[in-house]
Amino acid sequence: MNVTSLMRKAAVGGLVATTGLLALTALPASADDERTAPDCDKVKCVALTFDDGPGPYTDELLDILDEHDAKATFYLLGSNVDGHGDEIERMVDEDHEVGNHTWDHEDLATLSSDEIEDDLDRTDRAIEDVTGEAPTTMRPPYGSLSDTARETIDKPIMLWDVDTLDWQNRDPDTILDISTEETSEGSVLLLHDIHETSVEAVPDVLETLSDDGYEFVTVSEMMGSDIDAGTAYSDARSLD
């Protein structure tokens, strides 16, 4: 009899949970419970990415992703980490990816090498204090880069090929239309979890793309390990 059956039997019979039952429920998850990412060589993968958070709608977004068994990548601002530790811990616990989006959204193309390095290191430290690990990828604000930035950044640089323009249109229907019309296998979609309308659009985006056969994975799961620090990538097709 499994744990669920024992609990049901205890509830129906009005029994008090025994030490043995408590011990059973406290057992750690088995290896079978660990998530195995889809093989993007065999299935159609896309990566949903959310910039500028965490924010007031991030927790709701995580609920939506969990309901659809979809994974995403969150490019966080270091200045937003304080006060949102619970959401960031939840991202990691639920197998999402966390990336570096600078401290306060400064245009890296306008900064010196030392300024870029200090900004990204500060953001890495803030995220690592919460998650225990520094991000392995980053995204420059506005997608803006200079030769100096490319030479200084010590992580793969993730851009996007599907810009939903959610920050501009603030309309779930428009976000859905752009997502479904422009997405193809290996796409990286850009959204922002700081906007309520963007989060409102996500259920329909997930359902529509899922119906088209897409699997939702993190950037690193889709891109694999053969990506280089200081190199910018907009989608997985660029790796072929």
N, C-alpha and C positions, 0 to 999 in steps of 0.2 A: 504494500500500500504506500503511495507516495505522500509527500508532506501535505499537499492540497487536500487529499482525501482524508488524512488524519485530522486536519483542521476542521473540515466540514463535519466529520463524525463528532468531534468535540463540541462544535456549536449546536448540532442537532440534539445531542444527548445531554446538553446542559453541563458538560464536563468542564472542570477547571484544567487549564493547560498544565501538563506535567513537566518536570524537569527534562525528561527525555524528549518531549515534543519541542521544547524550547531549544534544546541542543540540536535537534534536527533542522529547525528553521534557521539556525545560526551558521549552518555549514557553509563554507565558501562555495562560490560558483565553480562548476567544473570547467575543464577546458572546452567542453562541448558548447558552453554558453558564450565563449568568446566570439566576437564578430570576425567573420572572414570577409574581406572586401571583395567585391565582384572583380572578375578578371576582365579588364578593359580591352584585352585583345580578342575577347570572345563575345562581349556584350557592348551595347552602345552606352558609353559613359558621358556624363556632363558634370560640370562642377558649378554649383551655386556658390557665389561669394558675396559676403555682406561687409560693407565698409563703414568706418567711422564710429562704431559702437565701442563698448556696449551702451545701451540706452534704455529708455523706459519700455520699449516694446520687445526687447531681446528675449525676455523670459517667455512671452507669448509665442514668439517665433520658434523657440526651442520646443515648446509644446507641439506646435504644428509639424515640425520636422520629425519629432518622435512618433506622432500619430501616423505619419506616412513612411516611417522607416527610411528617411532620407538623411544623408550626411552632407555637411556644408563646411565651408571655410570662412572664418571670421577674421578680417583684417582690422585689428584693434588700434585705437589711439591710446598711447600711453597715459595721456591726461585723463582718460575715461576709466582707467583700470580701478582707481581708488573708489570704493563704494559699490563696485559691481563684482566683487570677488565671487559671490555665489553663482552668478551667471557664467563667469569664466570657468569656474570649477565644473559646472554642469556641462559646459561645452566639451571639456576634456573627458569627463566621465561618460558622456554619451557618444564618444568617438568622432566628434567633430575636430576640425583642425583650427588652430589659432595662429595667425600671422601678424607681422609687424607692419603698421601703417603710419609710422612716425609718432612723435610725441603729441604734436598739436596741428597736424595737417599743413606744415609748411612746404612750399614748393622746393623740392630738393635741387632743382636746376638753378636756383638762386643762391645756394649755399656753398661754402668752401668745403674741402675734403674733411677738415677737422670738425666743422659744424655738422656735417652729415654723420660722421662717425659718432660724435657725442650724442646726437639726437637718437640714432638707432640703438646705440648701447643703452641709453636711458630707458627707452621703451622696452628693450629686451629684458632689462633687469626688473622692471615693474611687472611684466608678464610672468617672468620666471619666479618671482616672489610668490605668485599665486599658484602657478601650475607645477612648479618644480623643474620646468624645462624652458629654455629659450626657443622662440619660434625658428623654424628652419627656412621659411620663405618670407618675402616682404612684398609690399605693394606701395609704390610711390604715389602720393596724392596727385590727383589730376592725370596720372600716368605720365607725369613730367620728369624727364631725365636729361642730364647733360653728360658729356664725356667724363667730367670729374665724378659725377654720381656713379656712373657705371664702373669706373675704376675703383671707387671707394666701397661700394656696397658689397658685403661679404656673404650674401645669400642670393639664391636664384630670385629673379624679379618677376612677379606674376602680374601681367596686365589682363586683358579680357578681349574677347571678340564680339560679345553681345552686350551692348550698353542699353539697358532698359530706360535710361533717362528718367528714372523714378524720382530723383531729386528735383527734376524740373516739371514733369507732368503731374505728379502727385495723383495719379488716376489708376486704380487697379486694372481697369479694362485695357488701358493703353499699355501698361506693363505686361499684361498677359499677351496682347497682340504681338508686341515686339519679341517677347520671349519665344513664342511658338513659331513666328515667321522667320526669325534669324538664327535659331539654334540648329546646330547639326552635331554629328558625332564628334566628341572631343572639345566641344565649346566650353568657354568659361563665361558665365553670366555675372554681370555686375549689378548689385542692388545695395541698398543701404537700410540697415535695421533700425536706424534712428527715425525713420519716417513711418507713421502708422499705416499710411496707404500702401507702402511697399510690403509690409507684413500682411496686410489684408489680401494682397494679390497672390501671396505664396501658395495657399491651398489650390487655387485654380491652375497655377503654373505647374505645380507638382502633379496634379491629376492629369492635365492635358499632355504634358511631356511623358508621363508614365504610360499613358495610353498609346503613345507613339513608340514605346519600347525602350525609353531611356532609363538608365540607372543613375542615381545621384550619389556621387562620391566626393571625397575631398580632393583638393588640388594635387597634393602629393601622391594620393592613390592613383589619380588619373595620369599624372605626368611621369611617375616612376622616379628612379634614382639617377637617371642619366641627364640631369639638368645641372647647369653650372652657375656658380656665384658670379654676379655682375652681368649675367645674360638675361635679357627680357624675353618672356614667352607670353603669347596671347591665347594660345590654345594647344591642345595635344597634337593636332594635325601638323604643327610646325616641327614635330619631332620625327616625322616620317622621312 
